[in-house]
């Protein structure tokens, strides 16, 4: 065995990975298997650098395996792997927005001074603003639940038509992307690419509808 190469265990330890992870990345095309010596993988400097790139893309950049393979394999063009990285940035932008919304709501929740959150005096408004169906007139959650369970959307939960857009919201462009759930306009990501749904609530409703159709 050459002294200028290390075993798979040592290569994995360099990045605090399990050897099985390195083997899995090789099988999925994220890494090119190194040369062998006596039937065993031997990782040289160039192999360790390639493994380092895979670590950065998979663990730090959170690229899925198939996308990481484009960036780390060394077989894609510059424009090819840059496109993949740009798409992942869009994914992370959406996740960051969702996490910020979650954090902001939990911070808001900390201002409640009621022992039992279900008895909070502002709960009705919170349900209306933050749940897919919300509540019925007069806080009638039973009616809302019955309508949702029957696959319908009660009138009070429907989003306003385009000409009923609140004054503080810009009028939507007829050519703008439309949410398949409520047909409302879909905001663009910071990089200018449209989302599929206008909100997490619409996305959840669409998921439930597909699930109910399959069942």
Buried (B, 14 or more C-beta within 10 A) or exposed (E): EEEEBBBBEEBBEEBEBEBEBBBBBBEEBBBEEBEEEEEEBBBBEEBBEBBBBBBBBBBEBEBEBEBBBBBBBEEBEEEEBEBBBEBBEBBEBBEEBEEEEEEEEEEEEEEBEEEEEEEBEEBBEBBBEEBBBBBBEEEBBEBBBEBBEEEEBBEBBEBEEEEEBEEEEEEBEEEEBBBEBBEBBBEEBEEEEBBEBBBBBBBBBBEEEEEEEEE
